[in-house]
Amino acid sequence: MTERTSVWVGLLGPLRLEVDGVPVEVPGVRRRAVLALLAASAGRTVAIDRILDAVWPDEVPDSGRRGLQSHVSRLRGHLGPAADRLVRDGAGYR
């Protein structure tokens, strides 16, 4: 039986990510916003449009969807062995 990789996201105070107890730096305001929104939703699917509105509250740029895909891809990199926990689910991510 394979042991599951632990992931912990601290949302109170400064945003923090730990994978198997090791702190992981997540650079960038927008990438951190995506992580915080998904972590606060705790396994529920968050619609892409909702994420875009949270990351770009004034106006979503034409490149917003591509930018979101890039942030998600990089977040998977930060999650390392737990990358499979960040999934596309229909019209959103969880």
Secondary structure by P-SEA (a helix, b strand, c coil): cbbbbbbbbbccccbbbbcccbbbbbccaaaaaaaaaaaaaccccccaaaaaaaacccccccaaaaaaaaaaaaaaaaaccccccccccccccc
